[in-house]
Each structure stands twice: as C-alpha cells, then as structure tokens.
C-alpha cells in the first residue's frame, strides 16, 4: 500500500474517532450505542512532498465501541478515567507517514521511510459544547524513535438533526520525527537534493465537520481540513508546499 493510501486511512480513522463523540452530549440517562459497527469512507488528500500524487481512496470500515474500549481499525483507545466532563484514555495509534522510493522522483536514490505505531494518552474536556483535547504518543516500533503531541479546541453547534464542529489545533512533531520523514541523509544528498537535518515542527490545523444520523439509520460525517506546516518541514528539499488539504466523507452503522 502506498503512502497516499495511508493518508486516507489515517484521516478516516481520525474522523471516526470524532464521529463517536459528535453526539456525546445527550441527556444523562441516554444510553450510548455500543457494539460492532461497519461502514465506508472516501478520503481525498494531498501531501507536501514534491510531485507526490493526490489520491481519492475508498476505504471499508470495521470497529467496536464498548463501555471503555474503542477500536477503529488500527486505532485503539481504553478509557482510564471519566468525571465531570474529563476523560483520560490510553491509546494505540498508527503513524501513517513515510514513502517508498518510487512514490516520487524526488525520492530517487533514497531509502524508504516506514510507517510506525505509537502508544500514548489523550485527555479531553467537554463543557457547554466546547471540546478541549490534549494528546501525546511515542514511537514503539523504533522507526523514527520520537514523539508527537497535539492540542485542539472545538465548538459543537446543533442545528436540528445536524452537528457542526469547527476546530483549530496545533500538532508538535519532534526533531526525530521530522528528520526521519523529511530529512535527507548525507549519503542521500545529490546535486539537486541537498542534505537536510530536520528540527522539531509545530504545525497548525483547522477543521470543520458536519455530522448527522438522518440517513440510512447510521452516522454520516463530512469533514474538511487544512494543515499548515512549520518551516522545518516546508524548508525540506523533499517538499514544495507548506499547506495540505483534505476532505473526508464517512458513513458508519452498528450491526
């Protein structure tokens, strides 16, 4: 599977996690749906690597939601604590990043960079329709031997049977992450691709999503987003842009 397909799955899984919380603000006695779910998604995404193809990726979905355990494909979360709007989760998350040499001419002669898997924690606070999130995770497969951390704030607006969720956030990727995925090792440098050692990057993300249970007895979610990359990434000789756009349409339904 090429990296562009990984991008679609990563965006889809992230959208699924947000979909699960989209209707969380229900009366206290309302029982949240639990069990296995199925569905499908369509992801359109781009990346900032030079001449890297944009893709539209159809992806099947299978997942499970329990009282504490949530599984969405390779994303796994287990609730450790919940009280007064606060939730603390242990998380296992894939790191869908990297490339193969034949993905773009800019990678010719370079060693492939592999995706990885990370473990971490996530803290969320939900009050009055505002959602505050903090999370951090670290590589557990020894691919880039680094970590990421993110913070996000969003606001939920309910209009009839639709939930509208604009949000803004920042995502920090440490120097090991940036150097592995955007750096150029001395032995990979050429006359047209200079050696590059990446520093830590603080990227900004904006999103807007619309969710509803109006169609076919399931959850439908449309999400649009943009990521604005730090100079540490956009200055890499492997990239030709500092902004990445994505769109996602997801439908899920419990069995």
Long-range contacts (C-beta under 8 A, 24 or more apart in sequence): 2-55, 2-100, 2-103, 3-47, 3-52, 3-96, 3-97, 3-98, 3-99, 3-100, 3-103, 3-115, 4-45, 4-47, 4-52, 4-53, 4-54, 4-55, 4-57, 4-103, 5-55, 5-57, 6-96, 6-97, 6-98, 6-115, 7-43, 7-45, 7-47, 7-55, 7-57, 7-96, 7-246, 8-41, 8-43, 8-44, 8-45, 8-55, 8-57, 8-59, 9-43, 9-57, 9-59, 9-73, 9-74, 9-94, 9-96, 10-94, 10-96, 11-43, 11-45, 11-223, 11-225, 11-246, 11-248, 12-41, 12-43, 12-59, 12-61, 12-73, 12-248, 12-250, 13-72, 13-73, 13-74, 13-75, 13-94, 15-41, 15-209, 15-221, 15-223, 15-248, 15-250, 16-41, 16-61, 16-63, 16-72, 16-73, 16-75, 16-250, 16-252, 17-70, 17-72, 17-75, 17-77, 18-165, 18-209, 18-221, 18-223, 19-211, 19-219, 19-221, 19-250, 19-252, 20-65, 20-70, 20-72, 21-124, 21-126, 21-131, 22-156, 22-163, 22-165, 22-209, 22-211, 22-219, 22-221, 23-163, 23-211, 23-213, 23-219, 24-126, 25-126, 25-129, 25-156, 25-158, 32-65, 33-65, 33-254, 34-65, 34-66, 34-67, 35-64, 35-65, 35-66, 35-254, 35-255, 36-62, 36-63, 36-64, 36-254, 36-255, 37-61, 37-62, 37-63, 37-64, 37-65, 37-252, 37-253, 37-254, 37-255, 38-62, 38-63, 38-252, 38-253, 38-255, 39-218, 39-219, 39-250, 39-251, 39-252, 39-253, 40-250, 40-251, 41-248, 41-249, 41-250, 41-251, 42-248, 42-249, 43-246, 43-247, 43-248, 44-246, 44-247, 44-248, 45-244, 45-245, 45-246, 45-247, 46-244, 46-245, 46-246, 47-244, 48-229, 48-233, 48-234, 48-239, 48-240, 48-241, 48-242, 48-243, 48-244, 49-99, 49-103, 49-104, 49-106, 49-107, 49-238, 49-239, 49-240, 50-104, 50-105, 50-106, 50-238, 50-239, 50-240, 51-104, 51-105, 51-106, 51-240, 52-99, 52-103, 52-104, 53-103, 53-104, 61-250, 61-252, 63-252, 74-117, 77-122, 80-121, 85-125, 85-126, 85-127, 86-123, 86-124, 86-125, 87-123, 87-124, 87-125, 87-126, 88-121, 88-122, 88-123, 89-121, 89-122, 89-123, 89-124, 90-119, 90-120, 90-121, 91-119, 91-120, 91-121, 91-122, 91-135, 91-137, 92-117, 92-118, 92-119, 93-117, 93-118, 93-119, 93-120, 93-137, 94-118, 95-139, 95-143, 95-144, 95-148, 97-177, 97-181, 98-143, 98-181, 106-193, 106-237, 106-238, 107-238, 109-188, 109-190, 110-184, 110-185, 110-188, 111-185, 111-188, 113-143, 113-180, 113-181, 114-143, 115-143, 116-140, 116-141, 116-142, 116-143, 116-144, 117-141, 118-147, 118-148, 120-147, 129-155, 129-156, 129-157, 130-154, 130-155, 130-156, 131-155, 131-156, 131-165, 131-167, 133-169, 139-176, 139-177, 143-180, 144-176, 144-177, 144-179, 144-180, 144-181, 145-176, 145-180, 146-173, 146-174, 146-175, 146-176, 146-177, 146-180, 147-174, 147-176, 147-177, 148-172, 148-173, 148-174, 148-177, 152-205, 154-207, 161-212, 161-213, 161-214, 162-210, 162-211, 162-212, 162-214, 163-210, 163-211, 163-212, 164-208, 164-209, 164-210, 165-207, 165-208, 165-209, 165-210, 165-211, 166-206, 166-207, 166-208, 167-206, 167-207, 167-208, 167-209, 168-204, 168-205, 168-206, 168-207, 169-204, 169-205, 169-206, 169-207, 170-202, 170-203, 170-204, 170-205, 171-202, 171-203, 171-204, 171-205, 171-227, 172-200, 172-201, 172-202, 172-203, 173-200, 173-201, 173-203, 174-200, 175-199, 175-200, 177-201, 178-232, 178-233, 182-232, 182-233, 182-236, 182-238, 182-239, 183-236, 184-236, 184-237, 184-238, 193-237, 193-238, 194-237, 196-235, 196-236, 196-237, 196-238, 198-232, 198-233, 198-236, 199-232, 200-232, 201-229, 201-230, 201-231, 201-232, 201-233, 202-230, 203-227, 203-228, 203-229, 203-230, 203-233, 204-228, 215-251, 216-251, 216-253, 217-253, 218-251, 218-252, 218-253, 218-254, 219-250, 219-251, 219-252, 219-253, 220-249, 220-250, 220-251, 221-248, 221-249, 221-250, 221-251, 222-247, 222-248, 222-249, 222-250, 223-247, 223-248, 223-250, 224-248
